[in-house]
């Protein structure tokens, strides 16, 4: 693959990722030039489309930006042979950041093994849940 076609594949991958993210962040768009690859989202997403992974270099690149911005940073990798379904791309995030996200998502107090006895109907909305009240009712 020529240098030019790799560059175009990279640009196309950025557009695919931005379109995927726009399902939740409507203004998500591709950044141009040095800096964030995806703009108008509340995080720093570095997009890579390549055969080999330079994990250390990618972490260094993300860290150099997020240390200034304070945003959550991660990388999205489109590996060779993957099509244009961004949901199938790999994501790389620092373990510390992942743990923080898992705790905020409620996994800190969740049991490691869930049994049938843990599953109950929410008294508020009637949905099946393992938490009381369920997240749906908490958000209302």
C-alpha positions in Angstrom: 0.0 0.0 0.0 1.4 3.4 -1.0 2.0 6.2 1.5 -0.8 8.2 -0.2 -3.4 5.3 0.0 -2.5 4.7 3.7 -3.1 8.4 4.4 -6.5 8.3 2.7 -7.4 5.1 4.6 -6.5 7.0 7.8 -8.7 10.0 6.9 -11.6 7.6 5.9 -11.2 5.8 9.2 -11.5 9.1 11.1 -14.7 9.9 9.3 -16.1 6.4 10.0 -15.3 6.8 13.7 -16.7 10.4 13.9 -19.9 9.1 12.2 -20.2 6.3 14.7 -19.7 8.6 17.7 -22.3 11.1 16.3 -25.0 8.7 17.4 -24.4 10.0 20.9 -22.5 13.3 20.3 -24.4 14.8 17.3 -21.7 17.3 16.5 -18.8 14.8 16.4 -16.6 15.5 13.4 -13.1 15.0 12.2 -10.3 17.3 13.3 -7.6 18.3 10.8 -4.0 19.1 11.4 -2.2 18.3 14.6 -4.3 17.7 17.7 -7.4 15.8 18.4 -8.7 13.4 15.6 -12.3 13.7 16.6 -13.8 17.1 17.6 -16.9 18.1 19.5 -16.8 15.2 21.9 -16.0 15.3 25.6 -12.9 13.1 25.3 -9.7 12.8 23.2 -10.0 10.0 20.7 -6.8 9.2 18.7 -7.7 7.2 15.6 -5.3 4.8 13.9 -5.6 2.7 10.8 -2.6 0.5 10.5 -1.3 -3.0 10.4 1.0 -2.8 13.4 0.3 -1.2 16.8 2.8 1.2 18.4 1.1 1.1 21.8 3.8 3.0 23.7 4.0 5.7 21.0 0.2 6.0 20.9 0.0 6.3 24.7 2.7 9.0 24.6 0.8 10.9 21.9 -2.5 10.7 23.9 -0.8 11.6 27.2 0.9 14.7 25.7 -2.5 16.1 24.8 -4.6 14.9 27.7 -2.1 16.2 30.3 -2.9 19.7 29.0 -6.6 19.3 28.3 -7.6 17.1 31.3 -9.8 15.1 29.0 -10.1 11.3 29.1 -8.0 9.9 26.3 -8.1 6.7 24.3 -7.1 5.3 21.0 -9.3 3.6 18.4 -7.6 1.2 16.0 -8.8 0.0 12.7 -6.7 -3.1 12.0 -6.0 -4.4 8.5 -8.9 -6.5 7.2 -11.5 -4.7 9.2 -14.2 -3.0 7.2 -16.0 0.2 8.0 -18.0 -0.9 11.1 -16.4 1.3 13.8 -18.2 -0.7 16.5 -15.8 -3.5 15.7 -12.6 -1.5 16.0 -10.3 -2.0 19.0 -10.0 0.7 21.7 -7.0 1.2 23.9 -7.2 3.0 27.2 -5.0 3.3 30.3 -6.0 0.9 33.0 -6.4 3.7 35.5 -8.9 5.5 33.3 -10.8 2.2 32.6 -11.1 1.5 36.3 -12.4 5.0 37.0 -15.0 4.6 34.2 -16.1 1.2 35.6 -16.5 2.6 39.1 -18.6 5.5 37.8 -20.7 3.0 35.9 -21.6 1.2 39.1 -19.3 -1.8 38.9 -17.5 -1.1 42.2 -20.4 -2.4 44.3 -21.5 -5.1 41.9 -21.0 -8.8 42.9 -18.4 -10.7 40.9 -21.0 -13.5 40.3 -24.6 -12.8 39.8 -27.1 -15.5 40.7 -30.9 -15.8 40.0 -31.5 -14.6 43.5 -29.9 -11.3 42.7 -32.3 -10.5 39.9 -35.4 -8.7 41.0 -38.2 -6.5 39.6 -37.8 -2.8 40.2 -40.7 -1.6 42.4 -40.7 1.7 40.5 -40.9 0.7 36.8 -41.2 -3.1 36.8 -38.0 -3.7 34.8 -35.8 -6.6 35.8 -32.7 -5.4 37.6 -29.8 -6.4 39.8 -29.8 -3.0 41.5 -32.5 -1.4 43.6 -33.6 1.1 42.6 -32.8 0.3 39.0 -30.7 2.8 36.9 -33.7 3.8 34.8 -35.6 5.0 37.9 -32.5 6.7 39.3 -32.1 8.7 36.1 -35.7 9.9 36.2 
